[in-house]
């Protein structure tokens, strides 16, 4: 991802009313070079979550690294564990 694209995405993310934890997940994914990162707002639609973050890596190894980094940082900084992780 080009630095201009990264800057546009992070600036847009700062403007939105999204919880800091979700913003942090997106930031971690972008730091790990995830592509096509999407945040779905499910508040009022789903009983188990308010937001879902979806992203894509270029290999199985990259996907595993992105997932591991998200879990590690959320545990360290927010004392949170994911409800579920697909693909493990």
C-alpha positions in Angstrom: 0.0 0.0 0.0 1.3 3.4 -0.9 1.9 5.9 1.9 -0.7 8.3 0.4 -3.4 5.5 0.5 -2.4 4.7 4.0 -2.7 8.3 5.1 -6.2 8.7 3.4 -7.5 5.5 5.2 -6.1 6.5 8.6 -7.4 10.1 8.3 -10.9 8.8 7.3 -10.8 6.3 10.2 -10.1 9.1 12.7 -13.2 11.0 11.6 -15.6 8.1 12.0 -17.5 7.2 15.2 -16.0 3.8 15.7 -14.7 2.4 19.0 -11.0 2.8 19.6 -10.5 -1.0 19.7 -11.9 -1.4 16.1 -9.7 1.5 14.9 -6.7 -0.2 16.5 -7.5 -3.5 14.7 -7.7 -1.7 11.4 -4.4 0.0 12.1 -2.7 -3.3 13.0 -4.0 -4.9 9.9 -2.7 -2.0 7.7 0.7 -2.1 9.5 0.9 -5.8 8.6 0.1 -5.0 4.9 -3.5 -6.4 4.8 -5.5 -5.5 1.7 -9.1 -4.7 1.2 -9.8 -3.9 4.9 -13.5 -3.4 5.6 -15.3 -2.5 8.8 -18.9 -3.7 8.9 -21.2 -2.0 11.5 -23.6 -4.7 12.7 -25.1 -2.8 15.7 -28.8 -3.6 15.8 -28.3 -6.4 13.3 -26.3 -9.0 15.2 -26.7 -10.0 18.9 -23.0 -11.1 19.2 -21.1 -8.1 17.9 -21.4 -4.5 16.9 -18.5 -4.5 14.4 -16.8 -7.0 12.1 -13.4 -6.3 10.5 -12.5 -8.2 7.4 -9.2 -8.1 5.6 -7.2 -10.0 3.1 -3.5 -11.1 3.1 -1.5 -12.3 0.1 -0.6 -15.7 1.7 -1.5 -18.1 4.5 1.6 -17.0 6.4 0.7 -13.3 6.2 -2.9 -14.0 7.3 -1.6 -15.9 10.3 0.8 -13.1 11.1 -2.0 -10.5 10.9 -4.3 -12.6 13.1 -1.6 -13.2 15.7 -0.6 -9.6 15.9 -4.2 -8.5 16.4 -4.7 -10.9 19.2 -1.4 -10.0 20.8 -2.0 -6.2 20.7 -5.6 -6.4 21.9 -4.6 -8.6 24.9 -1.7 -6.2 25.8 -3.4 -2.9 25.2 -7.1 -3.5 25.9 -7.2 -6.8 27.9 -9.5 -8.3 25.2 -9.7 -11.7 23.6 -11.5 -12.3 20.3 -14.8 -14.0 20.4 -13.8 -16.1 17.3 -11.2 -16.2 14.7 -11.9 -17.8 11.3 -9.3 -20.1 9.7 -7.4 -21.3 12.8 
